[in-house]
Amino acid sequence: MVQRGKQKPQIIRNNLQVRKYRVLTRNLILLVVVISLLPLMLTGAIILHEFQVAYKAKVYDHLSELVQKHSQNIDIFLNDRLGDIRVVARSSDIKQLTSQEYLRNKLQLLREEYGGAFVDLGVVNEQGIQLAYAGPFNLAMADYSQAQWFKHTLNSEHYISDVFEGLRGTPHFIVAVRKNCEDRCVIIKATIDFEAFTALVRNIRIGATGFAFILNLQGQFQTKPPFDVILSRGFYFDLLKGRVEPGRIVEVHDALGRQTIFAVAPLKGGQWFLCVQQSASDAFAYLRTTERLSLILFAVISVLVVVVGFLVSRRMVSHIASADKERAAMSDKVVEAGRLASIGELAAGIAHEINNPVAIMVEEAGWIQDLLDEGVPDTEEGITEIMRAVKQIRTQGSRCKEITHKLLSFARKTDPTMREINLNELVEEVIGLMGQKTRYANVQIVSELAEDLPPISASPSEMQQVLLNLLNNAVDSIVQGGGTVTVRTRLADNGSVLLEVQDTGIGIAEANLGRIFDPFYTTKPVGQGTGLGLSICYGIINKLGGDISVRSAKQQGTTFIVSLPRPKESVQAGPGQSGDSAS
């Protein structure tokens, strides 16, 4: 049964891996979405903005062209009616003009020619008295001396009045022409049918809400609008106050707070205004529909991009996870290969280390055999000598057992299980394995181990590999003549555990310091190094969340500094439990 204390670090690592892949998946999804949608959003926004500008310009141009065209038609209508009366005045003398029968004939002719636009005809003298009249009303001898149109016509050759009710009590306007004779003058006036004139404007319809009407400078209607219009507020008020330039197209809120488009064109020499208004929602209905469709399309594309990004990201992360798993397996194989290479380097020294106690045991066994052959065991002195020899054999056997136990412990397949270990004990154990090699190389290993060093969370076999690689490199860097390798452990200020391996060897050139942790890079002669040792150390320490660095200079020795984090949670073993597996 595997203890819970050994399972917990593995569970923590698995949770960290799962969290890492989740973060990677989220980042990939965001990256795919941003890369896919940002250009689309920018391009769409630019195109939509340009379409809005172009569409509004089209609406404004259409409205401007419409209001100018109709203002010209209305001016032509007014000028034509004025021209008709001028023709009547110039082609007739005063005697004819003051004849009721003559005026009725002229009125009948005008109405037949222009479809009833003229209501009546009249001739007024200088005093404002109507001398002759032809029409449906009883206005013979009517007095117009106080009428505005009469006063204006006396001071000019012709005049077109504003719409007013006058004596007849119905809206109408008058077209008047002054005719001068030798010592007197008369005014020929004609009343224009208000409904016929209003029809010219009423027929101007744009979309579902667009309509037109005519105002004078005093804000009075010259035609009857199809809808109620409030003149006391908004655009019309600004127009009457002279703050809106005639001929402009503006988009403002009307009296009811609705966004409305207005177009204005002058009539009758600037005395009237043709006003056309349309609801902005009606004018830009197609634009709003296009905008809504664009947003719906963008939303659909966004959903598709997110779904595709999610699926692609999940697939990529799955491949990355598989690659990481294969890389971890390959890393374990590399570590194992490095361990086997280290065992090969230790083999000669270990064999010699075992050879000494085996030689002693063989010698003592031979001595016992000699004593037995001579019959010495029958004496007390012989028994004592045999007991001494047996004790020596047992001692040397224990020594061989200890050496082989250390070697077998190191040679076991790498166990990646994380648990709390005592770094000082691990250092002493690895230094013991290096004993024979250091004696042959004339190298002294000095240990300076801090007391009360907190435990670290690591795989014991992997930390053995790190220590052995660092010590082997340190010993190999010391040339003939001997030297010293110092191993230190201490607690850093930030709470991490530091391991330092310092040698008095030949050092490393500054140009090579940046590459010493690269796989297969070595400064040893061909055949004496694989270039994997420091790379394996770097991978193991990095996996533990620690850091490994180096300080070195030519002929000044080298120091490797390993920083290891302390366990976040101490693994407490219960009674009868240890850090190893129990069965």
C-alpha positions as CSV (number, residue, x, y, z in Angstrom):
1,M,0.0,0.0,0.0
2,V,1.4,3.4,-1.0
3,Q,1.3,5.9,1.8
4,R,-0.8,9.0,1.5
5,G,2.3,11.1,2.3
6,K,3.9,9.8,-0.9
7,Q,0.7,10.3,-2.9
8,K,0.2,13.9,-2.0
9,P,3.2,15.5,-3.9
10,Q,2.2,13.4,-7.0
11,I,-1.4,14.7,-6.7
12,I,-0.2,18.3,-6.4
13,R,2.0,17.9,-9.5
14,N,-0.9,16.4,-11.5
15,N,-3.2,19.3,-10.4
16,L,-0.5,21.8,-11.5
17,Q,-0.3,20.1,-14.9
18,V,-4.1,20.1,-15.3
19,R,-4.1,23.8,-14.3
20,K,-1.3,24.6,-16.7
21,Y,-3.1,22.9,-19.7
22,R,-6.3,24.7,-18.8
23,V,-4.6,28.1,-18.8
24,L,-2.9,27.1,-22.1
25,T,-6.2,26.2,-23.6
26,R,-7.8,29.4,-22.4
27,N,-4.9,31.5,-23.8
28,L,-5.0,29.7,-27.1
29,I,-8.8,30.2,-27.4
30,L,-8.4,33.9,-26.6
31,L,-5.5,34.1,-29.2
32,V,-7.5,32.4,-31.9
33,V,-10.6,34.6,-31.2
34,V,-8.6,37.8,-31.1
35,I,-6.6,37.1,-34.2
36,S,-9.7,36.0,-36.1
37,L,-12.2,38.6,-34.9
38,L,-10.1,41.7,-34.5
39,P,-9.3,42.1,-38.2
40,L,-12.9,41.2,-39.0
41,M,-14.2,43.7,-36.5
42,L,-11.9,46.5,-37.7
43,T,-12.6,45.8,-41.3
44,G,-16.4,45.5,-40.7
45,A,-16.4,48.7,-38.6
46,I,-14.6,50.6,-41.4
47,I,-16.8,49.2,-44.1
48,L,-20.0,49.9,-42.1
49,H,-18.8,53.4,-41.2
50,E,-18.1,54.1,-44.9
51,F,-21.5,52.6,-45.9
52,Q,-23.2,54.8,-43.2
53,V,-21.5,57.9,-44.6
54,A,-22.3,57.0,-48.2
55,Y,-25.9,56.1,-47.4
56,K,-26.5,59.3,-45.4
57,A,-24.9,61.3,-48.2
58,K,-27.2,59.6,-50.7
59,V,-30.3,60.4,-48.6
60,Y,-29.2,64.0,-48.1
61,D,-28.4,64.4,-51.8
62,H,-31.8,62.9,-52.8
63,L,-33.5,65.2,-50.3
64,S,-31.6,68.2,-51.5
65,E,-32.3,67.5,-55.1
66,L,-36.0,66.9,-54.4
67,V,-36.5,70.1,-52.4
68,Q,-34.6,72.2,-55.0
69,K,-36.5,70.6,-57.9
70,H,-39.9,71.3,-56.3
71,S,-38.9,74.8,-55.2
72,Q,-38.1,75.5,-58.8
73,N,-41.5,74.1,-59.9
74,I,-43.3,76.2,-57.4
75,D,-41.4,79.3,-58.4
76,I,-42.2,78.6,-62.0
77,F,-45.9,78.2,-61.1
78,L,-46.0,81.5,-59.3
79,N,-44.0,83.3,-62.0
80,D,-46.3,81.8,-64.7
81,R,-49.4,82.9,-62.9
82,L,-47.9,86.4,-62.5
83,G,-46.9,86.4,-66.2
84,D,-50.5,85.5,-67.2
85,I,-51.9,88.5,-65.4
86,R,-49.2,90.7,-66.8
87,V,-50.2,89.6,-70.3
88,V,-53.8,90.4,-69.6
89,A,-52.8,93.8,-68.3
90,R,-50.6,94.6,-71.3
91,S,-53.0,93.3,-73.9
92,S,-56.0,95.3,-72.6
93,D,-56.8,99.0,-72.1
94,I,-58.5,100.4,-69.1
95,K,-61.9,100.6,-70.8
96,Q,-61.8,96.9,-71.5
97,L,-60.4,96.0,-68.0
98,T,-63.3,97.9,-66.3
99,S,-65.8,95.8,-68.3
100,Q,-67.4,93.0,-66.3
101,E,-68.1,91.0,-69.4
102,Y,-64.5,91.4,-70.6
103,L,-63.1,90.2,-67.2
104,R,-65.5,87.2,-67.2
105,N,-64.3,86.2,-70.7
106,K,-60.6,86.5,-69.6
107,L,-61.3,84.5,-66.4
108,Q,-63.0,81.8,-68.4
109,L,-60.1,81.6,-70.8
110,L,-57.5,81.4,-68.0
111,R,-59.4,78.8,-66.1
112,E,-59.7,76.6,-69.2
113,E,-56.0,77.1,-70.0
114,Y,-54.7,76.4,-66.5
115,G,-57.2,74.0,-65.0
116,G,-58.9,76.2,-62.5
117,A,-55.9,77.7,-60.8
118,F,-57.5,81.2,-61.1
119,V,-60.5,81.8,-58.8
120,D,-61.4,85.3,-59.9
121,L,-60.2,88.5,-61.6
122,G,-60.7,92.1,-60.5
123,V,-59.6,95.6,-61.4
124,V,-58.9,98.1,-58.5
125,N,-58.3,101.9,-58.9
126,E,-55.7,104.0,-57.1
127,Q,-58.1,104.5,-54.2
128,G,-58.4,100.8,-53.6
129,I,-62.0,100.5,-54.9
130,Q,-62.7,97.5,-57.1
131,L,-64.0,98.8,-60.4
132,A,-64.8,95.5,-62.0
133,Y,-64.9,91.9,-60.7
134,A,-65.4,88.5,-62.3
135,G,-65.7,85.5,-60.0
136,P,-67.9,83.5,-57.6
137,F,-68.0,86.1,-54.8
138,N,-70.0,89.3,-54.4
139,L,-67.0,91.7,-54.2
140,A,-68.1,94.5,-56.6
141,M,-67.0,97.9,-55.3
142,A,-65.0,96.2,-52.5
143,D,-62.5,98.5,-50.7
144,Y,-58.9,97.2,-50.6
145,S,-57.3,100.5,-49.6
146,Q,-56.0,99.0,-46.3
147,A,-54.9,95.7,-47.8
148,Q,-51.2,94.9,-47.6
149,W,-51.1,93.5,-51.1
150,F,-52.7,96.8,-52.5
151,K,-50.1,98.9,-50.8
152,H,-47.2,96.8,-52.0
153,T,-48.6,96.7,-55.6
154,L,-48.9,100.6,-55.7
155,N,-45.2,100.8,-54.9
156,S,-44.1,98.2,-57.4
157,E,-45.1,96.9,-60.8
158,H,-46.3,93.5,-59.5
159,Y,-46.7,91.6,-56.3
160,I,-47.6,88.1,-55.0
161,S,-49.1,88.2,-51.6
162,D,-48.9,85.8,-48.6
163,V,-51.8,83.5,-47.9
164,F,-54.6,85.3,-46.0
165,E,-58.4,85.0,-45.5
166,G,-59.4,88.6,-46.3
167,L,-63.0,89.6,-47.1
168,R,-64.0,86.1,-48.3
169,G,-62.9,84.4,-45.0
170,T,-61.1,81.5,-46.7
171,P,-57.3,81.1,-47.3
172,H,-56.1,82.4,-50.6
173,F,-53.3,84.6,-52.0
174,I,-53.4,87.3,-54.7
175,V,-51.3,87.9,-57.8
176,A,-51.5,91.6,-58.7
177,V,-50.0,93.8,-61.6
178,R,-50.1,97.6,-61.8
179,K,-51.1,99.1,-65.2
180,N,-50.1,102.7,-65.8
181,C,-52.1,105.0,-68.1
182,E,-51.7,108.6,-69.0
183,D,-52.8,110.2,-65.7
184,R,-54.0,107.2,-63.7
185,C,-53.3,103.6,-62.9
186,V,-55.2,100.5,-62.1
187,I,-54.3,97.2,-60.5
188,I,-55.3,93.9,-62.1
189,K,-55.5,91.2,-59.4
190,A,-56.2,87.5,-59.6
191,T,-56.9,85.1,-56.8
192,I,-55.1,81.8,-57.0
193,D,-56.9,78.6,-55.8
194,F,-55.4,77.7,-52.4
195,E,-56.2,74.0,-52.8
196,A,-54.7,73.8,-56.3
197,F,-51.5,75.5,-54.9
198,T,-51.4,73.3,-51.8
199,A,-51.7,70.2,-54.1
200,L,-48.3,71.2,-55.5
201,V,-46.7,70.7,-52.1
202,R,-49.0,67.9,-50.8
203,N,-47.8,65.7,-53.6
204,I,-44.2,65.9,-52.3
205,R,-44.0,62.6,-50.2
206,I,-40.8,60.9,-49.2
207,G,-41.0,57.4,-47.8
208,A,-43.7,56.7,-45.2
209,T,-43.2,59.9,-43.1
210,G,-41.8,62.6,-45.4
211,F,-44.0,65.6,-46.4
212,A,-43.6,69.3,-47.4
213,F,-45.1,72.6,-46.6
214,I,-44.4,76.3,-47.2
215,L,-43.8,79.0,-44.6
216,N,-43.4,82.8,-44.9
217,L,-40.9,84.9,-43.0
218,Q,-43.5,85.5,-40.2
219,G,-43.9,81.8,-39.6
220,Q,-47.3,81.5,-41.2
221,F,-48.3,78.5,-43.3
222,Q,-48.7,79.2,-47.0
223,T,-49.9,75.7,-47.6
224,K,-51.8,73.2,-45.5
225,P,-49.5,70.5,-44.1
226,P,-50.8,66.9,-44.1
227,F,-49.8,66.5,-40.4
228,D,-49.9,68.8,-37.4
229,V,-46.7,70.8,-37.2
230,I,-45.6,72.8,-34.1
231,L,-43.8,76.0,-34.9
232,S,-43.0,77.2,-31.5
233,R,-40.0,74.9,-30.9
234,G,-37.2,73.2,-32.5
235,F,-36.0,73.6,-36.1
236,Y,-38.8,75.8,-37.3
237,F,-38.2,78.3,-34.5
238,D,-34.5,78.4,-35.4
239,L,-35.5,78.9,-39.0
240,L,-37.8,81.8,-38.3
241,K,-35.1,83.4,-36.0
242,G,-32.7,83.3,-38.9
243,R,-30.3,80.8,-37.3
244,V,-30.7,78.1,-40.0
245,E,-29.3,79.0,-43.4
246,P,-31.8,78.3,-46.1
247,G,-30.8,75.5,-48.5
248,R,-29.2,73.5,-45.7
249,I,-30.1,69.9,-44.7
250,V,-30.0,69.3,-41.0
251,E,-30.8,66.4,-38.7
252,V,-32.3,67.5,-35.4
253,H,-35.0,66.6,-32.9
254,D,-38.5,67.8,-33.7
255,A,-41.0,69.3,-31.2
256,L,-41.9,65.7,-30.1
257,G,-38.3,64.7,-29.5
258,R,-38.0,62.5,-32.6
259,Q,-34.9,62.5,-34.8
260,T,-35.9,64.2,-38.0
261,I,-34.3,65.4,-41.2
262,F,-35.2,68.8,-42.5
263,A,-34.4,70.4,-45.9
264,V,-35.2,74.0,-46.7
265,A,-35.2,75.9,-50.0
266,P,-36.2,79.6,-50.6
267,L,-39.2,80.6,-52.7
268,K,-40.5,83.9,-54.1
269,G,-37.2,85.6,-53.7
270,G,-36.6,84.4,-50.2
271,Q,-40.0,85.5,-48.8
272,W,-41.2,81.9,-48.5
273,F,-39.5,78.7,-47.6
274,L,-40.3,75.2,-48.9
275,C,-39.7,72.9,-46.0
276,V,-39.4,69.1,-46.3
277,Q,-39.1,66.9,-43.3
278,Q,-38.8,63.1,-42.8
279,S,-38.3,60.9,-39.8
280,A,-34.7,59.8,-39.6
281,S,-35.9,56.2,-38.7
282,D,-37.8,56.2,-42.0
283,A,-35.1,57.8,-44.1
284,F,-32.4,55.4,-42.7
285,A,-34.6,52.3,-42.4
286,Y,-32.5,50.3,-44.9
287,L,-29.3,51.5,-43.2
288,R,-30.7,50.3,-39.8
289,T,-31.7,47.0,-41.3
290,T,-28.2,46.6,-42.8
291,E,-26.6,47.4,-39.4
292,R,-28.8,44.8,-37.7
293,L,-28.0,42.2,-40.3
294,S,-24.3,43.0,-39.9
295,L,-24.4,42.6,-36.2
296,I,-26.3,39.3,-36.5
297,L,-23.8,38.1,-39.0
298,F,-20.9,39.2,-36.8
299,A,-22.4,37.4,-33.8
300,V,-22.9,34.2,-35.8
301,I,-19.3,34.4,-37.1
302,S,-18.1,35.1,-33.5
303,V,-19.8,32.0,-32.2
304,L,-18.4,29.9,-35.0
305,V,-14.9,31.3,-34.3
306,V,-15.2,30.6,-30.6
307,V,-16.4,27.1,-31.3
308,V,-13.6,26.4,-33.8
309,G,-11.1,28.1,-31.6
310,F,-12.2,25.9,-28.7
311,L,-12.0,22.7,-30.7
312,V,-8.6,23.6,-32.3
313,S,-7.2,24.7,-29.0
314,R,-8.3,21.6,-27.2
315,R,-6.7,19.5,-30.0
316,M,-3.5,21.5,-29.9
317,V,-3.3,21.3,-26.1
318,S,-4.0,17.5,-26.3
319,H,-1.0,17.2,-28.7
320,I,1.1,19.3,-26.4
321,A,0.2,17.2,-23.4
322,S,1.1,14.0,-25.3
323,A,4.4,15.6,-26.4
324,D,5.1,16.7,-22.8
325,K,4.3,13.2,-21.6
326,E,6.7,11.7,-24.2
327,R,9.3,14.3,-23.4
328,A,9.0,13.5,-19.7
329,A,9.4,9.8,-20.5
330,M,12.4,10.6,-22.6
331,S,13.8,12.8,-19.9
332,D,13.5,9.9,-17.4
333,K,15.4,7.7,-19.9
334,V,18.1,10.3,-20.3
335,V,18.4,10.5,-16.5
336,E,18.6,6.7,-16.3
337,A,21.3,6.7,-19.0
338,G,23.2,9.3,-17.1
339,R,22.9,7.2,-14.0
340,L,24.2,4.1,-15.8
341,A,27.1,6.2,-17.1
342,S,27.9,7.3,-13.6
343,I,27.8,3.7,-12.4
344,G,30.3,2.8,-15.1
345,E,32.6,5.6,-13.9
346,L,32.3,4.3,-10.3
347,A,32.7,0.6,-11.2
348,A,36.5,0.5,-11.1
349,G,36.7,2.4,-7.8
350,I,33.9,0.3,-6.2
351,A,35.6,-2.9,-7.4
352,H,38.9,-1.8,-5.7
353,E,37.0,-0.7,-2.6
354,I,35.5,-4.2,-2.3
355,N,38.7,-6.0,-3.2
356,N,40.5,-4.8,0.1
357,P,38.0,-6.3,2.6
358,V,37.6,-9.4,0.4
359,A,41.5,-9.9,0.5
360,I,41.4,-9.5,4.3
361,M,38.6,-12.1,4.5
362,V,40.5,-14.6,2.3
363,E,43.6,-14.1,4.4
364,E,41.8,-14.6,7.7
365,A,40.0,-17.7,6.3
366,G,43.4,-19.1,5.3
367,W,44.7,-18.4,8.8
368,I,41.8,-20.3,10.3
369,Q,42.5,-23.2,7.9
370,D,46.2,-23.3,9.1
371,L,45.2,-23.3,12.7
372,L,42.8,-26.2,12.1
373,D,45.4,-28.1,10.3
374,E,47.9,-27.7,13.2
375,G,45.3,-28.7,15.8
376,V,45.6,-25.4,17.5
377,P,41.8,-25.1,18.2
378,D,42.2,-27.6,21.0
379,T,44.0,-24.9,23.1
380,E,42.5,-21.8,24.6
381,E,44.9,-19.6,22.7
382,G,43.9,-21.2,19.4
383,I,40.2,-20.7,20.1
384,T,40.8,-17.1,20.9
385,E,42.7,-16.6,17.6
386,I,40.0,-18.3,15.6
387,M,37.4,-16.1,17.2
388,R,39.4,-13.0,16.3
389,A,39.7,-14.1,12.7
390,V,35.9,-14.8,12.5
391,K,35.2,-11.4,13.9
392,Q,37.5,-9.8,11.3
393,I,35.8,-11.7,8.5
394,R,32.4,-10.6,9.8
395,T,33.6,-7.0,10.0
396,Q,35.0,-7.0,6.5
397,G,31.8,-8.7,5.2
398,S,29.7,-5.9,6.7
399,R,32.0,-3.4,5.1
400,C,31.4,-5.1,1.7
401,K,27.7,-5.3,2.3
402,E,27.6,-1.5,3.1
403,I,29.6,-0.7,-0.1
404,T,27.4,-2.9,-2.3
405,H,24.2,-1.6,-0.6
406,K,25.2,2.0,-1.5
407,L,26.0,1.0,-5.0
408,L,22.8,-1.0,-5.4
409,S,20.8,1.9,-3.9
410,F,22.2,4.2,-6.5
411,A,21.9,1.7,-9.3
412,R,18.2,1.1,-8.7
413,K,15.9,2.4,-11.5
414,T,15.1,6.1,-11.0
415,D,12.1,6.5,-8.7
416,P,10.4,9.9,-9.5
417,T,8.3,9.8,-6.3
418,M,8.5,13.0,-4.4
419,R,8.9,13.0,-0.7
420,E,10.7,14.9,2.1
421,I,14.3,14.0,2.4
422,N,17.2,15.2,4.5
423,L,19.7,16.8,2.1
424,N,22.7,16.5,4.6
425,E,22.2,12.7,4.8
426,L,22.0,12.5,1.0
427,V,25.3,14.5,0.7
428,E,27.1,12.2,3.1
429,E,25.9,9.1,1.3
430,V,27.1,10.3,-2.1
431,I,30.4,11.5,-0.7
432,G,30.9,7.9,0.6
433,L,30.4,6.6,-2.9
434,M,33.0,9.0,-4.2
435,G,35.6,7.9,-1.7
436,Q,37.8,5.6,-3.9
437,K,37.7,8.0,-6.9
438,T,38.8,10.9,-4.8
439,R,41.7,8.9,-3.2
440,Y,43.0,8.0,-6.7
441,A,42.6,11.6,-7.9
442,N,44.3,13.0,-4.8
443,V,41.2,15.1,-4.1
444,Q,39.8,15.9,-0.7
445,I,36.1,16.4,-0.3
446,V,35.2,18.7,2.5
447,S,31.6,19.0,3.7
448,E,30.2,22.1,5.5
449,L,26.7,21.1,6.2
450,A,24.4,23.5,8.1
451,E,22.7,22.1,11.2
452,D,18.9,22.0,11.5
453,L,18.5,22.2,7.8
454,P,14.9,21.9,6.9
455,P,13.9,18.9,4.6
456,I,13.3,19.3,0.9
457,S,10.6,17.7,-1.3
458,A,12.4,15.7,-4.0
459,S,13.0,12.3,-5.4
460,P,16.0,10.8,-3.5
461,S,17.3,8.9,-6.6
462,E,17.2,12.1,-8.7
463,M,18.9,14.2,-6.1
464,Q,21.6,11.5,-5.8
465,Q,22.1,11.8,-9.6
466,V,22.4,15.6,-9.3
467,L,25.0,15.4,-6.4
468,L,27.0,12.6,-8.1
469,N,27.2,14.5,-11.4
470,L,28.3,17.8,-9.7
471,L,30.9,15.9,-7.6
472,N,32.2,13.9,-10.6
473,N,32.6,17.2,-12.6
474,A,34.3,18.9,-9.7
475,V,36.8,16.0,-9.2
476,D,37.4,15.7,-13.0
477,S,38.2,19.4,-13.2
478,I,41.1,19.1,-10.7
479,V,44.4,18.3,-12.6
480,Q,47.3,16.3,-11.3
481,G,48.6,17.6,-8.0
482,G,45.4,17.3,-6.1
483,G,42.9,19.8,-4.8
484,T,39.8,20.3,-2.7
485,V,36.0,20.0,-3.4
486,T,33.8,21.7,-0.8
487,V,30.2,20.8,-0.4
488,R,28.1,23.3,1.5
489,T,24.4,23.3,2.6
490,R,22.7,26.3,4.1
491,L,19.4,28.1,4.4
492,A,18.9,31.2,2.2
493,D,17.3,34.4,3.3
494,N,14.2,33.7,1.2
495,G,13.7,30.3,2.9
496,S,15.0,28.1,0.1
497,V,17.7,25.5,0.8
498,L,21.0,26.1,-1.0
499,L,23.5,23.4,-2.1
500,E,27.0,24.6,-3.2
501,V,29.7,22.4,-4.8
502,Q,33.0,24.3,-5.0
503,D,36.2,23.0,-6.5
504,T,39.7,24.3,-7.0
505,G,40.0,23.0,-10.5
506,I,40.9,24.7,-13.8
507,G,37.6,26.6,-14.1
508,I,35.4,27.2,-17.1
509,A,36.1,29.8,-19.8
510,E,33.6,32.7,-19.8
511,A,32.7,31.9,-23.5
512,N,31.5,28.4,-22.4
513,L,29.4,29.4,-19.4
514,G,26.3,30.0,-21.4
515,R,26.3,26.5,-23.0
516,I,27.3,24.2,-20.1
517,F,23.7,23.2,-19.5
518,D,23.1,22.4,-23.1
519,P,22.6,18.6,-23.9
520,F,25.7,16.8,-25.3
521,Y,27.9,19.9,-24.7
522,T,31.2,19.0,-22.9
523,T,34.7,20.4,-22.5
524,K,36.2,17.0,-21.6
525,P,38.3,15.1,-24.2
526,V,36.5,12.8,-26.6
527,G,35.5,9.6,-25.0
528,Q,35.6,10.9,-21.5
529,G,32.2,12.6,-21.3
530,T,28.7,12.4,-22.7
531,G,27.7,16.0,-22.2
532,L,24.5,14.9,-20.4
533,G,25.5,15.4,-16.8
534,L,24.8,19.1,-16.3
535,S,21.8,18.9,-18.7
536,I,20.3,16.2,-16.5
537,C,21.0,18.3,-13.4
538,Y,19.3,21.3,-14.9
539,G,16.2,19.3,-15.9
540,I,15.8,17.7,-12.5
541,I,16.3,20.9,-10.5
542,N,14.0,22.8,-12.9
543,K,11.3,20.1,-12.4
544,L,11.6,20.5,-8.7
545,G,10.9,24.3,-9.1
546,G,14.4,25.2,-8.1
547,D,17.3,26.9,-9.9
548,I,20.9,26.0,-10.7
549,S,23.6,28.5,-11.5
550,V,27.4,28.6,-11.9
551,R,30.2,30.9,-11.1
552,S,33.6,30.2,-12.7
553,A,36.8,31.7,-14.1
554,K,39.8,30.1,-15.8
555,Q,42.3,28.8,-13.2
556,Q,40.1,30.0,-10.3
557,G,37.8,27.1,-9.8
558,T,34.1,26.6,-10.2
559,T,31.1,26.8,-7.9
560,F,27.7,25.4,-8.7
561,I,24.8,26.8,-6.6
562,V,21.6,24.8,-6.4
563,S,18.5,26.5,-4.9
564,L,15.7,24.1,-3.8
565,P,12.3,25.2,-2.5
566,R,11.1,24.0,0.9
567,P,8.0,21.8,0.9
568,K,4.8,23.8,1.2
569,E,3.3,21.2,3.4
570,S,5.4,18.8,5.6
571,V,4.5,15.2,5.0
572,Q,4.0,13.7,8.4
573,A,4.5,9.9,8.7
574,G,2.3,8.1,11.2
575,P,3.6,5.6,13.8
576,G,5.3,2.7,12.1
577,Q,5.4,4.5,8.8
578,S,8.3,5.8,6.8
579,G,8.9,7.6,3.6
580,D,9.2,4.3,1.7
581,S,6.4,2.1,0.5
582,A,5.0,-0.4,2.9
583,S,3.5,-3.6,2.1
